[in-house]
Amino acid sequence: MIESDLAMDFATMKSFLDANADRYNQPDFIEVDPVQIPHRFSDRRDIEIAGFITATISWGNRKAIINNATRILDWMQQTPTDFVLNFQASDLQYFKYDAVHRTFNREDLLYFVLALQRIYRQHESLEKLFLLRPEETDFSHSIERFRRVFFDNDSSHRSRKHVSSPYRNSAAKRLMMFLRWMVRQDRRGVDFGLWTELDPKYLSVPLDVHTGNISRELGLLSRQQNDWKAVKELDATLRHFEPNDPAKYDFALFGIGVNGALKND
């Protein structure tokens, strides 16, 4: 057992985090996590669309997220690329629910499908919209560029709140999770590693209540708000431990936060 109030030296902390990343970054993680939704598909664009929509509604109870994402994919007849490319607004009538997931509603779902349709009629993959420029060392700027394309420079639509902006100091947790799924390559079978033009070393841990709290308990993060400034602080810390794959520690921090490993090991 490692006491949460015990200051660990670099080697001890790295060993602790590596062990927990290894413990939770396993195929059985898929069975209880929203990442299971894109894992139901093999086509690259199907994975992207299922992953993006699932990540977008990934806040709150994981069981509810999985159920509601499944409901959306059932409406898409489990063929997300074909459905999106051939979608007509009248097809929304076949989605029988006003509420999709919490504050994400039918209007948002319609907007998202039409935005994805527009993008996929112009681009083979969403990857191109997230490419980093040579001087960039995180995804804050590419996320903003993606948002401009996704919302077609519409500055007022209600759906904008569902694609968060680091420019507004949001941690952009759901987008960072989607990027982790698409970019990380580690042969464990959880993350897909489809987007080979993006380097995993620039990924950030998706910062939420669990990862934020456990990071503070461990002394990895001092900032109290779960915002982009906290993401940058955590980046600086975790990249010391694993410069080429800092986002692997998402498994460690989320796992020990949810499962209370600091108290129960």
Kinemage of the C-alpha trace (Angstrom):
@kinemage 1
@onewidth
@group {chain A} dominant
@subgroup {mainchain}
@vectorlist {calphas} color= white
{ca met a 1} P 0.000 0.000 0.000
{ca ile a 2} L 1.204 3.501 -0.846
{ca glu a 3} L -0.226 6.190 1.389
{ca ser a 4} L -1.671 9.078 -0.579
{ca asp a 5} L -0.082 11.675 1.704
{ca leu a 6} L 3.389 10.188 1.311
{ca ala a 7} L 5.689 12.156 -0.959
{ca met a 8} L 7.201 9.674 -3.410
{ca asp a 9} L 10.489 10.149 -5.180
{ca phe a 10} L 10.579 10.085 -8.976
{ca ala a 11} L 11.453 6.411 -9.326
{ca thr a 12} L 8.827 5.259 -6.826
{ca met a 13} L 6.107 7.388 -8.401
{ca lys a 14} L 6.972 6.233 -11.917
{ca ser a 15} L 6.967 2.606 -10.803
{ca phe a 16} L 3.589 3.074 -9.075
{ca leu a 17} L 2.008 4.779 -12.087
{ca asp a 18} L 3.473 2.298 -14.570
{ca ala a 19} L 2.184 -0.640 -12.550
{ca asn a 20} L -1.326 0.800 -12.403
{ca ala a 21} L -1.316 1.762 -16.084
{ca asp a 22} L -0.390 -1.844 -16.843
{ca arg a 23} L -3.080 -3.103 -14.464
{ca tyr a 24} L -5.945 -1.211 -16.117
{ca asn a 25} L -4.760 -0.942 -19.736
{ca gln a 26} L -6.008 -4.432 -20.578
{ca pro a 27} L -8.611 -5.815 -23.007
{ca asp a 28} L -11.103 -6.444 -20.189
{ca phe a 29} L -11.206 -2.653 -19.663
{ca ile a 30} L -13.162 -2.461 -22.929
{ca glu a 31} L -16.084 -4.417 -21.463
{ca val a 32} L -16.923 -1.723 -18.889
{ca asp a 33} L -15.915 1.446 -20.732
{ca pro a 34} L -17.540 3.537 -23.502
{ca val a 35} L -14.589 2.601 -25.749
{ca gln a 36} L -16.494 -0.647 -26.324
{ca ile a 37} L -18.820 1.207 -28.735
{ca pro a 38} L -16.246 1.983 -31.473
{ca his a 39} L -14.731 -1.456 -30.842
{ca arg a 40} L -17.878 -2.942 -32.380
{ca phe a 41} L -16.671 -1.774 -35.802
{ca ser a 42} L -13.746 -2.568 -38.086
{ca asp a 43} L -14.005 0.104 -40.792
{ca arg a 44} L -11.863 3.156 -40.043
{ca arg a 45} L -14.605 5.734 -40.597
{ca asp a 46} L -17.165 3.664 -38.687
{ca ile a 47} L -14.728 3.637 -35.746
{ca glu a 48} L -14.181 7.398 -36.005
{ca ile a 49} L -17.884 8.260 -36.158
{ca ala a 50} L -18.897 5.829 -33.412
{ca gly a 51} L -15.957 6.991 -31.302
{ca phe a 52} L -16.609 10.693 -31.774
{ca ile a 53} L -20.308 10.458 -30.950
{ca thr a 54} L -19.655 8.185 -27.970
{ca ala a 55} L -16.922 10.447 -26.625
{ca thr a 56} L -19.214 13.458 -27.058
{ca ile a 57} L -21.795 11.987 -24.657
{ca ser a 58} L -19.195 10.531 -22.267
{ca trp a 59} L -19.988 12.253 -19.025
{ca gly a 60} L -21.858 10.839 -16.076
{ca asn a 61} L -22.675 7.168 -15.506
{ca arg a 62} L -20.723 4.831 -17.789
{ca lys a 63} L -23.595 2.370 -18.111
{ca ala a 64} L -25.915 5.157 -19.258
{ca ile a 65} L -23.292 6.405 -21.728
{ca ile a 66} L -22.950 2.931 -23.244
{ca asn a 67} L -26.713 2.422 -23.411
{ca asn a 68} L -27.356 5.789 -25.036
{ca ala a 69} L -24.500 5.435 -27.521
{ca thr a 70} L -25.854 1.996 -28.429
{ca arg a 71} L -29.264 3.565 -29.015
{ca ile a 72} L -27.761 6.104 -31.420
{ca leu a 73} L -25.880 3.386 -33.325
{ca asp a 74} L -29.020 1.253 -33.501
{ca trp a 75} L -30.771 4.230 -35.103
{ca met a 76} L -27.862 4.342 -37.555
{ca gln a 77} L -28.540 0.664 -38.284
{ca gln a 78} L -25.031 -0.115 -37.016
{ca thr a 79} L -23.602 1.365 -40.243
{ca pro a 80} L -22.494 4.834 -39.117
{ca thr a 81} L -20.525 5.847 -42.226
{ca asp a 82} L -23.219 4.843 -44.682
{ca phe a 83} L -25.879 6.384 -42.475
{ca val a 84} L -24.059 9.705 -42.102
{ca leu a 85} L -23.207 10.031 -45.794
{ca asn a 86} L -26.792 9.326 -46.876
{ca phe a 87} L -28.593 11.020 -44.000
{ca gln a 88} L -31.578 13.300 -44.594
{ca ala a 89} L -33.065 15.456 -41.846
{ca ser a 90} L -36.324 13.517 -42.145
{ca asp a 91} L -34.484 10.420 -40.895
{ca leu a 92} L -34.514 11.967 -37.434
{ca gln a 93} L -38.168 10.943 -37.107
{ca tyr a 94} L -37.001 7.365 -36.635
{ca phe a 95} L -35.068 8.310 -33.523
{ca lys a 96} L -37.844 7.938 -30.968
{ca tyr a 97} L -36.366 9.853 -28.045
{ca asp a 98} L -36.298 13.576 -27.269
{ca ala a 99} L -33.448 13.187 -24.800
{ca val a 100} L -30.332 11.496 -26.139
{ca his a 101} L -27.999 11.775 -23.143
{ca arg a 102} L -28.481 14.294 -20.378
{ca thr a 103} L -28.287 17.767 -22.039
{ca phe a 104} L -27.386 16.315 -25.453
{ca asn a 105} L -30.754 16.204 -27.233
{ca arg a 106} L -32.350 15.523 -30.631
{ca glu a 107} L -31.388 18.958 -31.939
{ca asp a 108} L -27.760 18.301 -31.035
{ca leu a 109} L -27.850 14.849 -32.602
{ca leu a 110} L -29.228 16.289 -35.847
{ca tyr a 111} L -26.576 19.004 -35.881
{ca phe a 112} L -23.780 16.508 -35.252
{ca val a 113} L -24.866 14.104 -37.986
{ca leu a 114} L -25.214 16.917 -40.534
{ca ala a 115} L -21.813 18.339 -39.544
{ca leu a 116} L -20.192 14.910 -39.879
{ca gln a 117} L -21.892 14.449 -43.248
{ca arg a 118} L -20.464 17.739 -44.504
{ca ile a 119} L -16.995 16.858 -43.241
{ca tyr a 120} L -16.921 13.309 -44.606
{ca arg a 121} L -18.069 14.505 -48.010
{ca gln a 122} L -14.892 16.615 -48.076
{ca his a 123} L -12.415 14.509 -46.083
{ca glu a 124} L -11.643 10.815 -45.918
{ca ser a 125} L -10.926 11.019 -42.191
{ca leu a 126} L -11.299 13.364 -39.241
{ca glu a 127} L -7.570 12.987 -38.644
{ca lys a 128} L -6.673 15.757 -41.101
{ca leu a 129} L -8.684 18.231 -39.037
{ca phe a 130} L -6.576 17.567 -35.931
{ca leu a 131} L -3.092 17.757 -37.459
{ca leu a 132} L -0.607 19.750 -35.406
{ca arg a 133} L 1.653 22.452 -36.753
{ca pro a 134} L 5.411 22.143 -36.214
{ca glu a 135} L 5.527 24.594 -33.329
{ca glu a 136} L 2.634 22.985 -31.407
{ca thr a 137} L 3.194 20.606 -28.484
{ca asp a 138} L -0.399 19.838 -27.515
{ca phe a 139} L -3.813 19.667 -29.146
{ca ser a 140} L -5.275 22.951 -27.923
{ca his a 141} L -4.877 24.753 -31.251
{ca ser a 142} L -5.865 21.813 -33.428
{ca ile a 143} L -9.014 21.322 -31.345
{ca glu a 144} L -9.948 24.932 -32.024
{ca arg a 145} L -9.296 24.479 -35.740
{ca phe a 146} L -11.471 21.357 -35.678
{ca arg a 147} L -14.246 23.250 -33.883
{ca arg a 148} L -14.238 25.962 -36.545
{ca val a 149} L -14.690 23.367 -39.283
{ca phe a 150} L -17.220 21.292 -37.352
{ca phe a 151} L -19.423 24.277 -36.569
{ca asp a 152} L -18.795 25.887 -39.958
{ca asn a 153} L -17.955 29.159 -38.188
{ca asp a 154} L -21.401 29.212 -36.541
{ca ser a 155} L -20.717 31.007 -33.273
{ca ser a 156} L -24.152 30.661 -31.721
{ca his a 157} L -25.570 27.144 -32.084
{ca arg a 158} L -26.410 25.401 -28.798
{ca ser a 159} L -24.373 22.328 -29.805
{ca arg a 160} L -21.098 24.241 -29.414
{ca lys a 161} L -21.173 23.473 -25.690
{ca his a 162} L -20.758 19.775 -26.499
{ca val a 163} L -17.393 20.306 -28.226
{ca ser a 164} L -15.332 22.090 -25.596
{ca ser a 165} L -12.594 24.606 -26.290
{ca pro a 166} L -9.228 24.861 -24.515
{ca tyr a 167} L -9.278 28.462 -25.726
{ca arg a 168} L -12.019 28.971 -23.151
{ca asn a 169} L -9.904 27.158 -20.558
{ca ser a 170} L -11.917 23.938 -20.797
{ca ala a 171} L -10.073 20.683 -20.091
{ca ala a 172} L -11.849 19.324 -23.206
{ca lys a 173} L -11.987 15.943 -21.494
{ca arg a 174} L -14.249 14.260 -24.038
{ca leu a 175} L -12.204 15.375 -27.044
{ca met a 176} L -8.989 14.349 -25.311
{ca met a 177} L -10.476 10.909 -24.686
{ca phe a 178} L -11.484 10.624 -28.349
{ca leu a 179} L -7.971 11.648 -29.384
{ca arg a 180} L -6.485 9.053 -27.027
{ca trp a 181} L -8.631 6.362 -28.614
{ca met a 182} L -7.626 7.371 -32.152
{ca val a 183} L -3.929 8.204 -31.640
{ca arg a 184} L -2.412 5.947 -28.949
{ca gln a 185} L -0.615 2.824 -30.157
{ca asp a 186} L 0.483 0.295 -27.563
{ca arg a 187} L -0.767 -3.101 -28.795
{ca arg a 188} L -2.901 -3.614 -25.696
{ca gly a 189} L -6.060 -3.522 -27.789
{ca val a 190} L -7.874 -0.747 -25.918
{ca asp a 191} L -6.879 2.327 -27.936
{ca phe a 192} L -7.020 2.042 -31.728
{ca gly a 193} L -3.930 3.934 -32.922
{ca leu a 194} L -5.623 4.641 -36.264
{ca trp a 195} L -4.265 8.136 -36.702
{ca thr a 196} L -0.602 7.627 -37.515
{ca glu a 197} L 0.019 11.232 -38.614
{ca leu a 198} L -0.386 12.371 -35.008
{ca asp a 199} L 2.290 11.671 -32.410
{ca pro a 200} L 1.076 10.202 -29.084
{ca lys a 201} L 3.694 12.238 -27.226
{ca tyr a 202} L 1.469 15.304 -27.649
{ca leu a 203} L -1.595 13.709 -26.051
{ca ser a 204} L -2.894 14.845 -22.680
{ca val a 205} L -4.712 12.802 -20.051
{ca pro a 206} L -8.485 13.429 -20.279
{ca leu a 207} L -8.980 15.383 -17.074
{ca asp a 208} L -12.171 14.684 -15.138
{ca val a 209} L -13.210 14.475 -11.490
{ca his a 210} L -11.550 11.086 -10.945
{ca thr a 211} L -8.232 11.788 -12.656
{ca gly a 212} L -8.084 15.281 -11.190
{ca asn a 213} L -8.712 14.169 -7.615
{ca ile a 214} L -6.272 11.294 -7.692
{ca ser a 215} L -3.618 13.476 -9.346
{ca arg a 216} L -3.926 15.918 -6.467
{ca glu a 217} L -3.782 13.146 -3.881
{ca leu a 218} L -0.579 11.900 -5.452
{ca gly a 219} L 0.942 15.363 -5.639
{ca leu a 220} L 1.004 15.373 -9.449
{ca leu a 221} L -1.325 18.361 -9.730
{ca ser a 222} L -1.730 21.422 -7.529
{ca arg a 223} L -4.360 23.390 -9.430
{ca gln a 224} L -7.820 22.863 -7.927
{ca gln a 225} L -9.931 23.480 -11.036
{ca asn a 226} L -10.229 20.792 -13.698
{ca asp a 227} L -9.491 23.159 -16.582
{ca trp a 228} L -6.961 23.537 -19.399
{ca lys a 229} L -4.424 25.160 -17.090
{ca ala a 230} L -4.617 22.012 -14.967
{ca val a 231} L -4.208 19.862 -18.092
{ca lys a 232} L -1.017 21.758 -18.931
{ca glu a 233} L 0.294 21.359 -15.406
{ca leu a 234} L -0.404 17.628 -15.457
{ca asp a 235} L 1.171 17.360 -18.921
{ca ala a 236} L 4.394 18.832 -17.625
{ca thr a 237} L 4.471 16.293 -14.811
{ca leu a 238} L 3.489 13.135 -16.701
{ca arg a 239} L 5.764 13.807 -19.662
{ca his a 240} L 8.687 13.509 -17.275
{ca phe a 241} L 7.613 9.946 -16.531
{ca glu a 242} L 6.824 8.905 -20.114
{ca pro a 243} L 7.744 11.520 -22.736
{ca asn a 244} L 6.560 9.456 -25.709
{ca asp a 245} L 3.245 8.232 -24.275
{ca pro a 246} L 2.030 10.378 -21.359
{ca ala a 247} L -1.651 9.534 -21.974
{ca lys a 248} L -1.074 5.932 -20.902
{ca tyr a 249} L -1.328 7.262 -17.357
{ca asp a 250} L -5.009 7.950 -17.972
{ca phe a 251} L -5.516 4.252 -17.249
{ca ala a 252} L -3.586 4.508 -13.992
{ca leu a 253} L -5.201 7.701 -12.707
{ca phe a 254} L -8.729 6.802 -13.744
{ca gly a 255} L -8.398 3.232 -12.503
{ca ile a 256} L -7.031 4.018 -9.072
{ca gly a 257} L -9.414 6.969 -8.734
{ca val a 258} L -12.524 4.951 -9.516
{ca asn a 259} L -11.473 1.794 -7.728
{ca gly a 260} L -9.821 3.368 -4.682
{ca ala a 261} L -6.502 1.623 -5.174
{ca leu a 262} L -4.711 4.042 -2.841
{ca lys a 263} L -6.935 2.879 0.018
{ca asn a 264} L -7.521 -0.745 -0.890
{ca asp a 265} L -4.265 -2.137 -2.282
